[in-house]
Amino acid sequence: MYQAQFMLKLEFNTNTPEQHVFANTKNNFYSINVPNDRMRNVQKRNGLKQITVHRLRHTHCSILFSMGASIKDVQTRLGHTDIQTTMNIYAHVTKEEKKDTADKFAKFMEN
């Protein structure tokens, strides 16, 4: 709740695409070191596995694909100007998707 009140005090509309996840008090990007350092501190204090902000982004993307989001939707969400970037870096096929594709193919061939 504190964060929401703080953002309102700064007059930020956090419900817009322009609002950054990790923003300073001027709604500009932090250096990547700031959120990573803060996450590392929280992870150490709580005995959590250490992951980076980039890893969270990658995980978010993988979940979107697992949910059935299109490559174009993911490209837009991640802010890639070139869809090839999204395809090259993030379009991993999960084990479940491989099995699902194989099952669909087998079912198609039965008919």
N, C-alpha and C positions, 0 to 999 in steps of 0.2 A: 504494500500500500504506500509506503514511503516514496518509492520510486515514482509512482503515478502522481502523487502530490507534488513532488519535486519538478517533474516535467510540466505540470500545469503551471507551477510558479514561474517557470522559465518561458511560459507561453508557447510550448511545443505541442503541436497536434500530433500525437503519437499514432494516430489512426490513418496515416497516409503512406504511400509508397516511398516518399522522400525521407521518412524518418529512419535513420540508421539504427541498427541494433546496438552497436557500440559507438556512442556519440559523446562528445564532450559538451560542455555547457553552451557552446555556440552551434551545436548540431553539426559539427564537422567530425570527420573520422579521427579516431585516436591512431597513434602509431600502433602497429600490430603487436608491439611488445606490451602495451598497457593491458589489453584484455587477456593476453596470454599470461602475463605476470599475475594478474588478479585471479584468474582461473587456477593457476598453479598453487597460489596461496590457499585458496579454498579447498582444493584437492588434497593438499598436504595436511591441513588442519583436520580434515574429515576422513583421512585414510582412503581416499578415492584413487582409482586408477588415473594416471595423468594423461590427459589428452589436450590437444591444441584447439584453438578456435577453428582452424582450417579443418581439423578432423570432424568437428561438429557440423560444419558446412557439408562435408562429404557424406556424413551420416544422414543428414537432412535430405540430401539429394537422393541417396540410395533408398530412403523410405518413400520419397515421392514416386520413384520408379516402381517400387514394390506395390504401391497403391494403384498403379496404372496410369500415372500422369504421363502425358505425351512428352517427347523430347523437346518440342517447341515450348510447352508450358514450363518445363524445367529450365530451359535456356532463358526465358523471360524472367522467371523467378530469381535466377542466379545473376542476372544482369550481363550475360555474355552477349557481345555484339555479333559473334560468329557462332552459328549452331555447331560447327565442326569442333569448336573448343569443348562444348558440352558433350558431344559424342565421344571425343577422344579421351577425355579425362574421367567422365562420370558414368557413362553408359555401361555399367557392369551388369551382366546377367546373373541373377541370383540362382541358387540351386533350385529354389521353388519354381522360378520362372522356367528354368530348363526342363524340369519335370512336367510342368503344366504344358509347355509347348510339345513335349514328347507325347503326353497323354492326348492332347488335341489332335496331333498328327495320327496317332494310332486309331483314335475314334473315327477320324475322317476316312482312313484307309479301310476300316471295317464296312463302311457303307458302299 
